[in-house]
Amino acid sequence: MHLKIWLIFVVTTGLVCFTPGVAALLVIAQGISHGMRRSYWAIAGIALANSIYFALSATGLSALIVASHEAFAAVKWAGVAYLIYLGVRALLNRSSALSIRTSGVTSLSGPRALAQGLMVELANPKALLFFLALLPQFVDVHRPIWLQMLIFGLTTFLLDLCSYSFYAWLGAKSQGIVADRRWAGAAGRAAGVVLIAAGVLTAFAKA
């Protein structure tokens, strides 16, 4: 592909990756609670979820899902339910993927953190719509499509790693600020409100 096309793709996708969202909240919470190193498990889960959505879009399966009202509705409402569930638990100060711990004790295993990142990002079907709308704008049908998809996929994966590493760093640097339990509780409740709002917005997502 032309370098100019790839650079435009990087800028477009990068803006989306660096825009704060539910996944960014998760990584920040992990960074505050468990440090930057443990956050990379959650980051890997988020990147894996986006890779799944990218692969579905690249192979055309997402078009079939979106075209099928029942299939898209199932994906959407499962995501809505999960986001609101996490939001309610955060508001009630219950243990959840976005809970902020101030004890300094790392009790979250790496595989569990990865699973949390995967589930939170898969709960956002708007990523599916984004890739479905984005990819056709950049693909050159006169060049090997599989190679273009590989380059776009790897680029997206690396942008995910960079953006969420930044949020993990922010979380780790904020450990001192939220060491007070009152701050941690307020941050948890704020995260709960954002999660519930994200769930409501996702409910209005249309194919």
N, C-alpha and C positions, 0 to 999 in steps of 0.2 A: 504494500500500500504506500501511498505518498506520505512523506513525513508530515506534511501540513494536515492531512486528515487525521493522522494519529495524534498530533498535538492538540487538535480541536477536541478529539475524544477524551484525551487526558484532562483538559481543562473542564469540559462538561461533566465528566464523571467525578472528577476531583471535587468540584463544587458541591455535588450531591453527597459525596462521602464525608466531607468535612462539615456539612450542615448538621447541627446537633439534633439528635432524635432519641428514641427509646434505647437503641443499642449503645449510643454514646453515654446515656445515663447509667446503663449497666456497667460499662467499662470504668466510668468514673467511680461508681460505688465499689467496684472490685479493687480499684487502685487505692481508695481510701482505706478499705477494710483489710486488704491483704497485701498491698504493695504492688509495684509495677510488674514484677516478675510473674506473680500468680495471675495477673490480669491477662497475660498473653494466652492463657488457656481459653478465656472467654472471647478474646479477639479471634483466636483460631476458629471457634465455633461460629462467630458472626461471619467471618470470611468464608467458611464452608457453606453456610446457608446461602450467602450471596452467590457462591459458585454454583450451587444447585439451581438457583433461579436463573443464573446466566446460562447454564447448560440447557435448561428447559427452553429458554428463549432461542438459543442458538440452533437447537434441533427442531424448533417449530412446535414443540409440545405445548408451550405456554399459549400459543394461538388457539390450540384445541381446547385448553382449559378455559380460557377467557370466552371462547365462542360458546362453550357449554355453560349455560346459566347455572345449572345445578352444581357443577364441579367448582366453578368460581365462587359461588355462594358458600359452599362447604368450606373452602379454604379461607374465605373472608371471615365467616362467622366463627370459625375455630380460632382465628387470630384475634378477633374482637373479644371473645370470651377469655382468652388467655391474658391479654393485656389488662382487661378490667379486673380479672382475678388478682394479678400482681399488684395493680393499683390499690385495690381494697385492702390487701394484706399489708401494703406499705402504710396506708392511712391508719390501720389498726395497730401499727408497730409490730406486726407479726414477721417472723423470719421468711424472707423471700429472696429472689435473685438480686433485688436491689437494696436489700438491707445493708445498713452501714454499721459496722462493728467498731467499737472504740477500745475494746479490751486488748488489742494487739496480738491476740491469739489467732493463728491461722487454722481454721477448722474446715475450710472448704477444700476438697480434693480437686486436683487438676481435671480429671475426667468429668466431675460434676460441674465445674465451672465451664468447661467446653460445652456440655449439654445445655447449660443455661443460656449461653451465647447463641447456640444453634436454635433453640426453641424461641427465644425472644425475636431473633431476626426472621425466622420462618413465620412468625405470627404477623409479619408485615407483608401482605400480598401486594402492596403498592410497589415493592421492589420488582415483582414479576412484571407488572405493567410498565415500569420504567425501562427495563431491559427490552421488553417487547417493542416499545415505541422508539427506543434509542438505536438499537442495532441496525435496522434497515437504513437509517440515515447515513451510515458510515461504510456499509459493505459495498465493495466494487464487484459487480457480478462478472466482470471481465478478468478478474484475478482469482487465484485459488481461494475459495471461501473458507475452507477448513483452516487454512493458515491464518487468515484474517481473524477468524473466531478465536484461534489459539492466542494470538497476540492481544486481542481485546480482552480475553478472559484473564490472561496473566497480568495485564495492565490493571484491570479492575481489582484483582486479588492483592496486588502490591499497594494500590491506593487505599484499599481497606486496611491493610496492615499499618500503613503510615498514619492514616487519619485516626484510627482507634488507639494506636500507640501514643499519639499526642494526647488523647483524652485520658489514657491510663496514667500518663505523666502528670497531667493536671490533678488527677485524683490522688496520686502518691504525694504530690507537693502540698495537697490540702489536708493531709493527715493531722497536722498540728492545729489547723483551724477548727476542725470538727471533733477534736479530742474531747471537748465538753459534750456531755450526753444531751444537753439541751439543743445544741447546734445539730448534733446527729439526728435527734428526733425531728427537728424542724426540716432538715434536709430530706429525711425519709418521707415526711408528709407531703413535702413539695413534689417529690418524685412520684408519690401516689397520685396526686392531682394530675401531673403530666401524663402518667400512664393511662388513667381513666379517660382523659381528653383524647389521647392517641387512639384508644379503643373506640371512642365515639366517632372520631374522624374516619377511622378505618371502616366503620359501619356504613359510611356514606360513599365509600369508594365504589366506582362503577367500572365495569369492563368496557 
